[in-house]
Amino acid sequence: GDSVTQMEGPVTLSEEAFLTINCTYTATGYPSLFWYVQYPGEGLQLLLKATKADDKGSNKGFEATYRKETTSFHLEKGSVQVSDSAVYFCALIQGAQKLVFGQGTRLTINP
Amino acid sequence: GAVVSQHPSWVICKSGTSVKIECRSLDFQATTMFWYRQFPKQSLMLMATSNEGSKATYEQGVEKDKFLINHASLTLSTLTVTSAHPEDSSFYICSASILQGVSGKAFFGQGTRLTVV
């Protein structure tokens, strides 16, 4: 079945550092890809998405490009802030089906 | 945009009692909703798929008699944790998916933090 594999955490960076969180997927068909963020004590929020190959999703300085050739959707940010500390989930969906989540990566940004 | 509302956002109950969690799609019809459970510091695990007007489909290892799911209308699905025990304490999240063109999109409720004492 479909699956998502994320870079294992936790990840700890200093403020203004460059961030990459790797995400690869296995899927039949042509899934849509997502990054969700979960701040402490809160539910999930959609961070960005891409629906087809070579699409780039972006939001709040974060970017991820749908790479079909490498089945990847890595999350990047050029300069992280303390407020970016959260758990990040990569996920895919096929049509109107269930979301398949990666295991989540906990990110901590130190001032 | 589409909104999914989940209620309550948190609940504390005594061991042995039952707790009902509601998930509503506010501005669209959701024939299918999904219930996830999240253990501390872990990912979301799909518990079951809730189908309007029919029985829910449970994932392997999820007790259907313990986690009762009812999807009586196109805008409401409920999850009832029956005879709750401390090990049922967790964060429960519902979602609904819709098709937008040829791609899918999921909308999440705010989540319910259940604490069983």
Interface residues (C-beta under 8 A of the other chain):
Chain A: S32 F34 E42 G43 L44 L46 K49 T51 K52 F89 A91 I93 Q94 G95 A96 Q97 K98 L99 F101 G102 Q103 G104 R106
Chain B: Q6 T32 F34 K41 Q42 S43 L44 L46 T49 I93 S95 S97 I98 L99 G101 V102 S103 G104 K105 A106 F108 G109 Q110 G111
